[in-house]
């Protein structure tokens, strides 16, 4: 086999092989692509929600009469606007509530429900998103469905919702 690479033919074979490798390396740069994403901070990144005080075992729905915030999306592209509650807040709310659901409605774009407390335990999905949001300002409305379960004390709560956009 090494006899084939002796002399001028061997030099030519090695030169052609190297040229082929370099040519393929050069050509391959035109067929690559980069997948990327970015997380954009929003001007309104923290939203506080306060549930009115109740006493005893109570279930109900709390709907503020006006938007709780205005979310401004500074992107030219469409983004997914996320709403997130920390597990610490969910655990604290699970001490007082048996069930706690929050529905986020972003203008006319869409809505998404987060189950913060389920059967007296913190929910497992504490980050929900409304997808396909274009640049602009949107009013954020919430609807809070709650059930305090069998408690004898006055129950009320407030918690923080973090918002961010993923492009």
Secondary structure, 3 states (H helix, E strand, C coil): CHHHHCHHHHHHHHHHHHHHHHHHHHHHHHHCCCCCCCEECCCCCEEEEEEEEEECCCEEEEECCCCCEEEEECCCCCEEEEEECCHHHHHHHHCCCCEEEEEEEECCCEEEEEEEEECCEECCCCEEEEEEECCEEEEEEEEEEEECCCCCCEEEEEEEEEEEEEC
